[in-house]
Amino acid sequence: MIKLIANYSKRLGLPGYSSHQFSVSVETELVTTDNIPGEATRLYQLLQSNVDEQIQSVGFVPPCDYGMDPPVDHSTGNGSHPAPTNIANWQRGTAWKCSEKQRDLILKLVDEHQLDKNDIEALAVERFGKGVRVLNKVEASGLIDELLDTHGPTHQRQDIGKRRNGSAYSGANGRSAA
């Protein structure tokens, strides 16, 4: 007796860095080796069609603010994502999600260039779907890059010894000329 074991699995990406996966395995016994290719094809098609049918039911998909404390009330702007039109003070409220250096640089750029915090908050929401305080390190880095490109002082960009996010920036566009 010969055992034929077939597996089929599929994973689909979903919004909010989420995904779901479904897998089916089957084991069957063959009396002879005459029809192994045909039986393998039949099992694969059977498993594939069943997995494809089942995986269409997405189930729970977490919103972009899932797991944040406190939950966000999008109608009022209350919670961990301040509403872009109601920014009183970035220093109060929940802790920043990015690094301290990133927070300090964002605040320094806003202060030095007298930028409107409402505008920067709106930029963060436009680019990343959340407020400045809840940007992770990668998102904060993207915001900092944009702020430096748009508002960065040219005299600081030319100081080769200055470093930002672990990389030197010295060119006319704020980037290394490597």
VOTORMI-92195 format. One record per residue: residue in one letter; x, y, z of N, C-alpha, C in turn. Coordinates in steps of 0.2 Angstrom, whole numbers, padded with zeros to 4 digits, always signed. Layout:
<pts>
AXYZXYZXYZ ...
</pts>
This chain:
<pts>
M+0004-0006+0000+0000+0000+0000+0004+0006+0000 I+0002+0011-0004+0006+0018-0004+0002+0023-0002 K+0005+0028+0002+0002+0033+0005+0003+0039+0001 L-0002+0043-0001-0001+0050-0004-0003+0055+0001 I+0001+0060+0002-0001+0065+0007+0000+0072+0003 A-0006+0076+0004-0006+0082+0000-0008+0088+0005 N-0004+0093+0004-0005+0099+0008-0006+0105+0004 Y-0011+0110+0006-0012+0116+0002-0013+0121+0007 S-0009+0127+0006-0010+0132+0011-0010+0139+0007 K-0013+0144+0010-0013+0150+0007-0013+0156+0012 R-0009+0161+0012-0009+0167+0016-0011+0173+0012 L-0015+0177+0015-0017+0183+0011-0015+0189+0016 G-0012+0194+0013-0011+0200+0017-0018+0204+0017 L-0019+0208+0023-0024+0212+0024-0022+0219+0026 P-0027+0223+0026-0025+0230+0029-0023+0230+0036 G-0019+0235+0038-0016+0236+0044-0011+0231+0046 Y-0007+0229+0042-0002+0224+0043-0004+0218+0046 S-0010+0216+0044-0013+0209+0046-0013+0204+0040 S-0014+0198+0042-0015+0193+0036-0019+0187+0039 H-0021+0183+0035-0025+0177+0037-0022+0171+0033 Q-0023+0165+0035-0020+0159+0032-0025+0154+0033 F-0025+0149+0028-0029+0143+0029-0025+0138+0026 S-0025+0132+0029-0022+0126+0026-0026+0120+0027 V-0025+0115+0022-0029+0109+0022-0024+0104+0020 S-0024+0098+0024-0020+0092+0022-0024+0086+0022 V-0022+0082+0017-0026+0075+0017-0021+0070+0015 E-0023+0064+0018-0019+0058+0017-0023+0052+0014 T-0021+0049+0009-0025+0044+0006-0020+0038+0004 E-0023+0032+0003-0019+0026+0002-0021+0024-0005 L-0015+0023-0009-0016+0020-0016-0015+0013-0016 V-0018+0009-0020-0017+0002-0021-0011+0000-0025 T-0011+0004-0031-0005+0003-0035-0002+0010-0037 T+0004+0010-0040+0007+0016-0042+0006+0018-0049 D+0001+0015-0052-0001+0017-0059-0004+0024-0060 N-0007+0026-0055-0010+0033-0056-0008+0038-0051 I-0002+0038-0049+0000+0043-0044+0000+0050-0047 P+0002+0052-0053+0001+0059-0056-0006+0061-0056 G-0010+0057-0058-0017+0058-0059-0020+0060-0052 E-0019+0055-0047-0022+0056-0040-0019+0062-0037 A-0012+0064-0038-0009+0070-0035-0013+0076-0038 T-0014+0076-0045-0017+0082-0048-0024+0083-0045 R-0028+0077-0044-0035+0078-0042-0035+0080-0035 L-0030+0078-0031-0030+0080-0024-0028+0088-0023 Y-0023+0090-0027-0021+0097-0027-0027+0101-0029 Q-0030+0099-0034-0036+0104-0037-0042+0104-0031 L-0043+0098-0028-0048+0098-0023-0046+0102-0017 L-0040+0102-0015-0038+0106-0009-0037+0113-0011 Q-0035+0115-0017-0035+0122-0019-0041+0125-0019 S-0046+0122-0022-0053+0124-0023-0056+0125-0016 N-0055+0121-0011-0058+0121-0005-0055+0127+0000 V-0048+0127-0001-0044+0133+0003-0047+0139+0000 D-0047+0140-0007-0049+0146-0010-0056+0148-0008 E-0060+0143-0007-0067+0145-0005-0068+0147+0002 Q-0064+0144+0006-0064+0146+0013-0061+0152+0015 I-0055+0154+0012-0051+0159+0014-0055+0166+0012 Q-0060+0166+0008-0064+0172+0006-0067+0175+0012 S-0068+0171+0017-0071+0174+0023-0066+0177+0027 V-0065+0183+0027-0060+0187+0030-0060+0187+0038 G-0066+0187+0041-0066+0188+0048-0064+0194+0050 F-0061+0194+0057-0059+0201+0060-0053+0204+0057 V-0053+0210+0055-0048+0214+0053-0047+0220+0057 P-0041+0220+0061-0040+0225+0066-0040+0232+0062 P-0043+0237+0065-0042+0244+0063-0035+0247+0064 C-0033+0252+0060-0026+0255+0060-0024+0256+0068 D-0029+0258+0072-0027+0260+0079-0028+0254+0084 Y-0028+0248+0081-0029+0242+0086-0024+0241+0091 G-0025+0240+0097-0020+0239+0102-0018+0246+0105 M-0020+0252+0103-0017+0258+0105-0021+0259+0112 D-0018+0263+0117-0021+0265+0123-0022+0272+0123 P-0027+0275+0124-0034+0272+0125-0037+0272+0118 P-0043+0268+0117-0046+0268+0110-0047+0275+0107 V-0047+0275+0101-0048+0282+0098-0056+0282+0096 D-0058+0288+0098-0065+0290+0095-0064+0295+0089 H-0065+0292+0083-0063+0296+0077-0068+0302+0076 S-0074+0301+0079-0079+0307+0078-0077+0313+0082 T-0073+0312+0088-0071+0318+0092-0064+0319+0092 G-0060+0314+0090-0053+0315+0090-0050+0314+0097 N-0054+0311+0101-0052+0309+0108-0048+0302+0108 G-0043+0302+0112-0039+0295+0112-0032+0296+0110 S-0029+0291+0108-0022+0292+0106-0020+0295+0100 H-0025+0297+0095-0024+0300+0089-0027+0307+0090 P-0024+0312+0092-0027+0319+0092-0029+0321+0086 A-0035+0325+0086-0038+0327+0080-0033+0333+0077 P-0032+0333+0071-0028+0338+0068-0030+0345+0070 T-0036+0347+0071-0038+0354+0072-0038+0355+0080 N-0037+0350+0084-0037+0351+0091-0031+0349+0095 I-0025+0352+0093-0019+0351+0096-0017+0356+0101 A-0017+0355+0107-0015+0360+0112-0008+0359+0114 N-0006+0353+0115+0001+0353+0117+0004+0346+0116 W+0009+0345+0112+0011+0338+0111+0015+0335+0117 Q+0017+0339+0122+0020+0337+0127+0016+0333+0132 R+0009+0334+0132+0005+0331+0136+0002+0325+0133 G-0001+0320+0137-0005+0315+0134-0001+0308+0134 T-0002+0304+0130+0001+0297+0130+0008+0298+0127 A+0012+0293+0129+0019+0293+0127+0020+0293+0120 W+0025+0296+0117+0027+0295+0110+0029+0288+0109 K+0027+0286+0103+0029+0279+0101+0036+0278+0097 C+0038+0284+0095+0045+0284+0091+0050+0285+0097 S+0056+0285+0095+0062+0285+0099+0062+0293+0102 E+0066+0293+0108+0066+0300+0111+0070+0305+0106 K+0075+0302+0103+0079+0306+0098+0074+0309+0093 Q+0070+0304+0090+0066+0306+0085+0061+0312+0087 R+0058+0310+0093+0053+0315+0096+0057+0322+0097 D+0063+0322+0100+0066+0328+0101+0068+0332+0094 L+0069+0328+0089+0071+0331+0083+0065+0334+0079 I+0059+0331+0080+0053+0333+0077+0051+0340+0081 L+0051+0340+0088+0050+0346+0091+0055+0351+0090 K+0061+0350+0089+0066+0355+0088+0064+0358+0081 L+0063+0354+0076+0061+0357+0069+0055+0361+0069 V+0050+0359+0073+0044+0363+0074+0045+0370+0077 D+0049+0369+0082+0051+0375+0086+0055+0380+0082 E+0061+0377+0079+0066+0382+0076+0063+0385+0070 H+0058+0382+0066+0055+0384+0060+0048+0387+0061 Q+0046+0388+0068+0040+0390+0070+0034+0387+0065 L+0034+0380+0065+0029+0377+0061+0023+0376+0065 D+0017+0376+0062+0011+0375+0065+0010+0368+0067 K+0009+0366+0073+0009+0359+0075+0003+0356+0072 N-0003+0360+0071-0009+0357+0068-0007+0355+0060 D-0003+0359+0057-0001+0357+0050+0004+0351+0050 I+0008+0350+0055+0012+0344+0056+0008+0338+0057 E+0003+0339+0062-0001+0334+0064-0005+0331+0058 A-0008+0336+0054-0012+0334+0048-0007+0331+0043 L-0001+0333+0042+0004+0329+0038+0005+0322+0040 A+0005+0321+0046+0006+0314+0049+0000+0310+0048 V-0006+0313+0049-0012+0309+0047-0013+0308+0040 E-0011+0313+0036-0012+0312+0029-0007+0306+0026 R-0001+0306+0029+0004+0301+0026+0004+0294+0029 F+0002+0294+0036+0002+0288+0040-0004+0286+0043 G-0009+0290+0042-0016+0288+0045-0016+0289+0053 K-0012+0292+0056-0012+0293+0063-0008+0299+0065 G-0009+0302+0071-0005+0308+0074+0002+0307+0075 V+0005+0312+0076+0013+0312+0076+0015+0308+0083 R+0011+0309+0088+0013+0305+0094+0013+0298+0094 V+0009+0295+0089+0008+0288+0089+0012+0285+0083 L+0016+0289+0079+0020+0286+0074+0026+0281+0077 N+0027+0276+0074+0032+0271+0076+0039+0274+0073 K+0044+0271+0074+0051+0273+0072+0051+0274+0065 V+0049+0269+0061+0050+0270+0054+0045+0276+0051 E+0039+0276+0054+0035+0282+0051+0038+0289+0054 A+0040+0289+0060+0043+0295+0062+0049+0297+0058 S+0053+0292+0056+0059+0294+0051+0056+0297+0045 G+0051+0294+0042+0048+0297+0036+0046+0304+0037 L+0043+0305+0043+0040+0312+0044+0046+0317+0045 I+0051+0315+0048+0057+0319+0049+0061+0320+0042 D+0061+0315+0038+0064+0316+0031+0060+0321+0028 E+0054+0321+0028+0049+0326+0024+0050+0333+0027 L+0051+0333+0034+0052+0340+0037+0058+0343+0036 L+0064+0339+0035+0070+0341+0034+0071+0343+0026 D+0067+0339+0022+0067+0341+0015+0064+0348+0014 T+0058+0349+0018+0054+0355+0017+0057+0361+0020 H+0059+0359+0027+0060+0365+0031+0067+0365+0034 G+0071+0360+0032+0078+0359+0035+0082+0365+0034 P+0086+0368+0038+0091+0373+0037+0097+0371+0033 T+0098+0375+0028+0104+0373+0023+0110+0373+0027 H+0111+0378+0032+0118+0378+0035+0119+0372+0039 Q+0114+0369+0042+0115+0362+0046+0116+0357+0041 R+0113+0357+0036+0114+0351+0031+0121+0350+0028 Q+0124+0356+0028+0131+0356+0026+0136+0354+0031 D+0134+0353+0037+0139+0351+0043+0139+0343+0042 I+0145+0341+0040+0146+0334+0038+0146+0330+0045 G+0148+0332+0050+0148+0329+0056+0141+0327+0059 K+0136+0331+0057+0129+0330+0060+0126+0323+0057 R+0123+0320+0062+0120+0313+0060+0112+0313+0062 R+0109+0310+0057+0101+0309+0059+0099+0302+0057 N+0096+0299+0062+0094+0292+0061+0099+0287+0059 G+0105+0288+0061+0111+0284+0060+0114+0285+0053 S+0112+0290+0049+0116+0291+0043+0118+0298+0042 A+0123+0300+0040+0126+0307+0039+0121+0310+0033 Y+0120+0316+0034+0117+0320+0029+0121+0326+0028 S+0123+0327+0021+0127+0333+0020+0126+0336+0013 G+0122+0333+0009+0121+0336+0002+0116+0341+0002 A+0116+0344-0004+0111+0350-0005+0104+0348-0003 N+0102+0341-0004+0096+0339-0003+0095+0336+0004 G+0100+0336+0008+0100+0334+0015+0102+0326+0015 R+0104+0324+0010+0106+0317+0009+0114+0316+0008 S+0117+0311+0010+0124+0309+0009+0125+0309+0001 A+0131+0311-0001+0132+0311-0008+0136+0304-0010 A+0134+0299-0007+0137+0292-0008+0135+0289-0014 
</pts>
